[in-house]
Amino acid sequence: MESPLWNRFTVLAVWIVRVLGASCAIATLLPLLPTGFWWVRGWDFPRLQVAVLLFVILATAVVCRGAFTAPKEFVAWLSVLGAACAWQVSHVVRFTAVWPDEIRSVSAEGNTCRLLVVNLNYENDAHAAVIAEIRDLDPDVLILIEVDEAWHDGLSSLRTDYEYHHDEIRGDGLGLCLWSKLRLQAAETEFLVEDRRPSIWAQLVHSESLVNLVAVHPTPPGLRDATGESRRDSRVRDAELVLIAKQIAERQSEAWIVAGDFNDVAWSHTTRLFKRLSGLKDPRIGRTYMGTYPADFPLLSFPIDHVFLSDGFAVADLSRHGMTGSDHFGVSAVIAWSGSPARVTPEPEGDDRDEASEIVEEGIQDAKERGVLSND
């Protein structure tokens, strides 16, 4: 015989299932809306966390099934919660070992190159600790994000470890640097959409071959704009990623690496569109979820710092590393030639190209309305 206390508990639990279940179902559906509003696009990020929460709610519903008003209500909630959980899991399951590798693995021995991406956090001042952590990893190519004058000065002793440099020093978290032990044949700064958000386009010489490297840090949705009166949506970020993909697709016979803080998760519609348009591959697929932000709460972190590679590359190691004072984990990739020709194979689907053109137009219009449109 069930006790009155248990009955009260199950009734309360059912109401929690109803409220949280409905909230999670709405959060699952919101990213399907064709809008760039930050409070909609933001629900692209916590798919793993929402999936776990949905599973807990589903288990609670099963345990307390007798407290539902009618059996049909229990079946309805079971269906809704199960479908929402399966939909969320479908986005993240490919970033686990149960999925086939998108880029094959090789031994770390031989001709490899270590690339390290570090978002420093411009409000951080742990210069000495970060220098020690980077030197311990000993990357051949280093991308530094949010580099202002204080960080550029603070890392001056580390900079001497690298013969080749391309620096775009800016305040407010907008600086970007590329330091390399591999020869840079060319390097330039581009402002694809916003006049405040640089990307670096460089050519590395690796094993007598040229590798195009693009370092990026587009505008995050939800960021307060310069007026402080509103928050940015995703349109400028999306436009920048699409423009990069289009330029890569125009040079399909070349080797490419695109890396940085995308301010977008690996499974979002925009990032998947970027992959299809560019033909680049994601080394996370078949390997690891590897959340990188926020570093202070690893169980709540999302994979927004990325390394994308063209055909012709293999991966010996892909890992994240805590960086003192930063709200991002650093991302390290040990990259090797796979023996196959360097190239990209774009695979646009349906109306991808029309959608890409619309995204670019909307991003340019948003930048123009905010007075930050690039003159490039």
C-alpha positions as CSV (number, residue, x, y, z in Angstrom):
1,M,0.0,0.0,0.0
2,E,1.4,3.4,-1.0
3,S,1.8,6.0,1.7
4,P,0.2,9.4,1.7
5,L,3.7,10.9,1.6
6,W,4.6,8.9,-1.6
7,N,1.3,10.0,-3.2
8,R,2.0,13.7,-2.5
9,F,5.5,13.2,-3.9
10,T,4.3,11.6,-7.1
11,V,1.6,14.3,-7.6
12,L,4.3,17.0,-7.2
13,A,6.7,15.0,-9.5
14,V,4.0,14.8,-12.2
15,W,3.6,18.6,-12.2
16,I,7.3,19.0,-12.5
17,V,7.2,16.7,-15.5
18,R,4.5,18.8,-17.0
19,V,6.2,22.1,-16.5
20,L,9.8,21.0,-17.3
21,G,8.7,18.7,-20.0
22,A,6.8,21.4,-21.8
23,S,9.7,23.8,-21.4
24,C,12.2,21.3,-22.8
25,A,9.9,20.5,-25.7
26,I,9.6,24.2,-26.6
27,A,13.4,24.6,-26.3
28,T,13.7,21.6,-28.7
29,L,11.4,23.2,-31.3
30,L,12.7,26.8,-31.1
31,P,15.9,26.3,-33.2
32,L,13.7,25.0,-36.1
33,L,12.4,28.6,-36.5
34,P,14.0,30.4,-39.5
35,T,15.1,33.4,-37.5
36,G,18.4,34.8,-36.2
37,F,17.1,36.1,-32.9
38,W,19.7,35.3,-30.2
39,W,17.2,33.8,-27.7
40,V,16.2,31.4,-30.4
41,R,19.6,30.5,-31.8
42,G,20.9,30.1,-28.3
43,W,18.9,26.9,-27.9
44,D,21.2,25.3,-30.6
45,F,23.9,25.2,-27.9
46,P,22.8,23.0,-25.0
47,R,21.4,20.0,-26.9
48,L,23.4,17.5,-24.8
49,Q,22.3,19.1,-21.6
50,V,18.7,19.3,-22.7
51,A,18.8,15.7,-23.8
52,V,20.1,14.6,-20.4
53,L,17.3,16.7,-18.7
54,L,14.7,15.2,-20.9
55,F,15.9,11.7,-20.1
56,V,15.6,12.4,-16.4
57,I,12.1,13.9,-16.9
58,L,11.1,10.8,-18.9
59,A,12.4,8.5,-16.2
60,T,10.5,10.5,-13.6
61,A,7.3,10.2,-15.6
62,V,7.7,6.4,-15.8
63,V,8.2,6.1,-12.1
64,C,5.2,8.3,-11.3
65,R,3.0,7.1,-14.1
66,G,0.2,6.2,-11.7
67,A,-0.2,9.8,-10.6
68,F,-1.1,11.1,-14.1
69,T,-4.8,12.1,-14.5
70,A,-5.4,9.5,-17.2
71,P,-3.4,6.8,-19.0
72,K,-3.7,8.8,-22.2
73,E,-1.9,11.7,-20.6
74,F,1.0,9.5,-19.5
75,V,1.3,8.0,-23.1
76,A,1.2,11.5,-24.6
77,W,4.0,12.8,-22.3
78,L,6.0,9.6,-23.0
79,S,5.7,10.3,-26.7
80,V,6.5,14.0,-26.5
81,L,9.5,13.5,-24.1
82,G,10.8,10.5,-26.0
83,A,10.6,12.3,-29.4
84,A,12.3,15.5,-28.0
85,C,15.1,13.5,-26.3
86,A,15.7,11.4,-29.5
87,W,15.8,14.7,-31.6
88,Q,18.4,16.3,-29.2
89,V,20.5,13.1,-29.1
90,S,20.5,12.9,-32.9
91,H,22.5,16.1,-33.1
92,V,25.2,15.1,-30.6
93,V,25.6,11.3,-31.1
94,R,27.9,11.8,-34.1
95,F,30.4,13.5,-31.8
96,T,31.0,10.3,-29.9
97,A,33.0,7.1,-30.6
98,V,29.9,5.2,-31.8
99,W,29.9,7.3,-35.0
100,P,32.4,6.6,-37.8
101,D,35.4,9.0,-38.0
102,E,35.0,11.8,-40.5
103,I,38.7,12.3,-40.6
104,R,40.9,9.2,-40.2
105,S,43.4,8.7,-37.4
106,V,47.2,8.3,-37.8
107,S,50.1,7.7,-35.5
108,A,51.7,10.8,-33.9
109,E,55.0,9.7,-35.3
110,G,56.2,11.1,-38.6
111,N,55.5,14.4,-40.3
112,T,52.9,16.2,-38.2
113,C,52.0,19.7,-37.2
114,R,50.4,20.7,-33.9
115,L,47.9,23.5,-34.1
116,L,46.7,25.2,-30.9
117,V,43.7,27.6,-30.7
118,V,43.5,29.6,-27.4
119,N,40.9,32.1,-26.5
120,L,42.8,34.1,-23.9
121,N,39.9,36.1,-22.4
122,Y,41.0,39.8,-22.6
123,E,40.0,40.4,-19.0
124,N,42.4,37.7,-17.8
125,D,45.9,38.8,-16.8
126,A,47.6,35.4,-16.1
127,H,50.3,36.0,-18.7
128,A,53.1,33.9,-17.1
129,A,50.8,30.9,-16.5
130,V,49.4,30.9,-20.0
131,I,53.0,31.1,-21.5
132,A,54.0,28.1,-19.5
133,E,50.9,26.1,-20.6
134,I,51.4,27.0,-24.3
135,R,55.1,26.1,-24.1
136,D,54.3,22.8,-22.5
137,L,52.1,21.9,-25.5
138,D,54.7,23.3,-27.9
139,P,52.4,24.0,-30.9
140,D,53.9,24.6,-34.3
141,V,51.1,27.0,-35.2
142,L,49.3,29.1,-32.6
143,I,46.1,31.0,-33.0
144,L,45.4,33.5,-30.2
145,I,42.0,35.1,-29.7
146,E,41.0,38.3,-27.7
147,V,44.5,39.7,-27.9
148,D,44.7,43.3,-26.7
149,E,47.8,45.4,-26.0
150,A,48.2,44.1,-22.5
151,W,48.1,40.5,-23.8
152,H,50.4,41.2,-26.7
153,D,53.0,42.8,-24.3
154,G,52.4,40.0,-21.7
155,L,53.2,37.3,-24.2
156,S,56.2,39.0,-25.8
157,S,58.6,36.4,-24.5
158,L,56.5,33.6,-26.0
159,R,56.3,35.5,-29.3
160,T,60.1,35.1,-29.8
161,D,59.5,31.3,-30.0
162,Y,57.8,31.8,-33.3
163,E,59.6,33.1,-36.3
164,Y,56.5,34.1,-38.3
165,H,53.7,36.4,-37.0
166,H,50.6,38.1,-38.2
167,D,48.9,40.3,-35.5
168,E,45.7,42.2,-35.4
169,I,45.7,43.8,-31.9
170,R,42.4,45.2,-30.8
171,G,40.6,45.9,-27.5
172,D,37.3,44.5,-26.2
173,G,38.0,40.9,-27.1
174,L,38.4,41.6,-30.8
175,G,42.2,41.0,-31.3
176,L,43.5,38.0,-33.3
177,C,47.0,36.7,-33.7
178,L,48.7,34.0,-35.8
179,W,52.2,32.8,-34.7
180,S,53.9,30.1,-36.5
181,K,57.1,28.1,-36.6
182,L,56.2,27.1,-40.1
183,R,57.0,29.6,-42.8
184,L,54.2,32.0,-43.7
185,Q,54.2,32.6,-47.4
186,A,51.4,35.1,-47.1
187,A,49.2,36.5,-44.4
188,E,46.5,39.2,-44.4
189,T,43.6,40.5,-42.3
190,E,40.1,40.5,-43.8
191,F,37.0,42.1,-42.5
192,L,34.3,40.1,-44.2
193,V,31.2,41.6,-42.7
194,E,32.0,43.8,-39.7
195,D,34.7,46.4,-39.6
196,R,35.5,45.4,-36.0
197,R,35.7,41.6,-36.5
198,P,38.9,40.5,-38.2
199,S,39.8,37.1,-39.7
200,I,43.3,36.1,-40.7
201,W,44.0,34.4,-44.0
202,A,47.4,32.9,-44.4
203,Q,49.4,30.4,-46.4
204,L,51.6,28.0,-44.4
205,V,54.5,26.1,-45.9
206,H,54.3,22.5,-44.6
207,S,56.5,19.8,-46.1
208,E,57.1,22.0,-49.2
209,S,53.3,22.2,-49.7
210,L,51.0,25.2,-49.2
211,V,48.2,25.0,-46.7
212,N,45.6,27.8,-46.5
213,L,44.8,28.7,-42.9
214,V,41.9,30.9,-41.8
215,A,41.6,32.0,-38.2
216,V,38.2,33.3,-37.2
217,H,36.3,34.8,-34.3
218,P,32.8,36.0,-35.5
219,T,30.3,37.9,-33.4
220,P,28.5,35.8,-30.8
221,P,24.7,35.9,-30.7
222,G,23.5,37.5,-27.5
223,L,26.4,39.9,-27.3
224,R,25.4,43.4,-26.3
225,D,26.0,45.8,-29.2
226,A,28.0,49.1,-28.9
227,T,25.0,51.0,-27.6
228,G,24.4,48.5,-24.8
229,E,20.6,48.8,-25.6
230,S,20.1,45.5,-27.5
231,R,21.8,42.2,-28.2
232,R,23.2,40.9,-31.4
233,D,21.4,38.2,-33.3
234,S,23.2,35.5,-35.3
235,R,23.0,37.1,-38.8
236,V,26.5,38.7,-38.9
237,R,28.1,35.5,-37.5
238,D,26.2,33.3,-40.0
239,A,27.1,35.6,-42.9
240,E,30.8,35.5,-42.1
241,L,30.9,31.7,-41.9
242,V,29.0,31.4,-45.2
243,L,31.4,33.9,-46.9
244,I,34.4,31.8,-45.8
245,A,32.8,28.7,-47.0
246,K,32.1,30.3,-50.4
247,Q,35.7,31.4,-50.8
248,I,37.0,27.9,-50.0
249,A,34.6,26.3,-52.5
250,E,36.0,28.5,-55.2
251,R,39.5,26.9,-54.6
252,Q,38.7,23.3,-54.3
253,S,42.1,21.9,-55.3
254,E,43.9,23.5,-52.4
255,A,44.5,22.4,-48.8
256,W,42.6,24.2,-46.1
257,I,42.4,24.6,-42.3
258,V,39.8,26.8,-40.7
259,A,40.1,27.3,-36.9
260,G,39.1,29.5,-34.1
261,D,36.2,30.5,-31.9
262,F,33.1,30.2,-34.1
263,N,30.7,31.2,-31.4
264,D,28.6,28.4,-32.8
265,V,28.2,24.7,-32.0
266,A,29.4,21.9,-34.2
267,W,25.8,20.6,-34.9
268,S,24.0,23.9,-35.6
269,H,22.2,24.5,-38.9
270,T,24.7,27.2,-39.8
271,T,27.9,25.2,-39.1
272,R,26.5,22.2,-41.0
273,L,25.7,24.5,-43.9
274,F,29.2,25.9,-43.6
275,K,30.6,22.3,-43.9
276,R,28.4,21.4,-46.9
277,L,29.2,24.6,-48.8
278,S,33.0,24.4,-48.1
279,G,33.5,20.7,-48.2
280,L,35.6,20.8,-45.0
281,K,35.6,18.0,-42.5
282,D,35.2,18.0,-38.7
283,P,37.7,15.9,-36.7
284,R,35.3,15.8,-33.7
285,I,32.9,13.6,-35.6
286,G,33.5,10.0,-34.5
287,R,35.9,11.1,-31.8
288,T,34.6,13.4,-29.1
289,Y,32.1,16.0,-28.0
290,M,34.8,18.1,-26.4
291,G,33.0,21.1,-25.1
292,T,35.2,24.2,-24.9
293,Y,33.0,26.9,-23.4
294,P,32.3,27.8,-20.5
295,A,35.5,26.2,-19.1
296,D,34.5,27.0,-15.5
297,F,31.5,24.6,-15.9
298,P,32.8,21.6,-18.0
299,L,29.5,19.6,-17.7
300,L,27.6,22.6,-19.2
301,S,30.2,23.3,-21.9
302,F,29.5,23.5,-25.6
303,P,31.9,22.8,-28.6
304,I,32.3,26.3,-30.1
305,D,36.1,26.4,-30.7
306,H,36.8,24.4,-33.8
307,V,39.3,23.1,-36.3
308,F,38.0,22.1,-39.7
309,L,40.2,20.4,-42.3
310,S,40.1,19.7,-46.0
311,D,40.6,16.3,-47.6
312,G,44.2,15.2,-47.5
313,F,44.7,15.6,-43.8
314,A,44.6,13.0,-41.0
315,V,44.5,13.5,-37.2
316,A,47.0,12.1,-34.7
317,D,45.5,13.8,-31.7
318,L,42.5,16.1,-30.9
319,S,42.2,17.4,-27.3
320,R,41.2,20.3,-25.1
321,H,43.4,22.0,-22.5
322,G,42.6,24.2,-19.6
323,M,44.1,27.7,-19.9
324,T,44.6,29.7,-16.7
325,G,42.1,32.5,-16.3
326,S,40.3,31.8,-19.6
327,D,36.6,31.0,-20.0
328,H,37.5,28.7,-22.9
329,F,39.4,25.5,-23.1
330,G,42.2,25.6,-25.7
331,V,41.9,23.2,-28.6
332,S,44.9,21.3,-29.8
333,A,45.0,19.2,-33.1
334,V,48.0,17.2,-34.3
335,I,47.6,17.2,-38.0
336,A,49.3,15.0,-40.7
337,W,49.0,14.5,-44.4
338,S,46.9,11.4,-45.0
339,G,48.5,10.6,-48.4
340,S,45.4,11.5,-50.4
341,P,45.3,14.6,-52.6
342,A,44.6,18.0,-50.9
343,R,41.2,19.2,-51.9
344,V,37.7,20.1,-50.7
345,T,34.5,18.5,-52.0
346,P,31.5,20.8,-51.4
347,E,28.3,18.9,-51.0
348,P,25.5,21.5,-51.0
349,E,22.0,20.1,-50.6
350,G,18.6,21.4,-52.0
351,D,18.4,25.1,-51.7
352,D,21.7,25.5,-49.7
353,R,23.1,28.1,-52.2
354,D,20.0,30.2,-52.2
355,E,19.9,30.1,-48.4
356,A,23.6,31.1,-48.3
357,S,22.9,34.1,-50.4
358,E,20.0,35.2,-48.2
359,I,22.2,34.7,-45.1
360,V,24.9,37.0,-46.5
361,E,22.4,39.6,-47.5
362,E,20.8,39.6,-44.1
363,G,24.2,39.7,-42.3
364,I,25.3,42.7,-44.4
365,Q,22.0,44.5,-43.8
366,D,22.3,43.9,-40.0
367,A,25.9,45.2,-40.0
368,K,24.8,48.2,-42.1
369,E,21.9,49.0,-39.7
370,R,24.3,48.9,-36.7
371,G,26.9,51.0,-38.4
372,V,29.6,48.3,-38.4
373,L,29.6,47.2,-42.0
374,S,33.1,46.5,-43.4
375,N,34.4,48.5,-46.3
376,D,36.3,45.4,-47.7
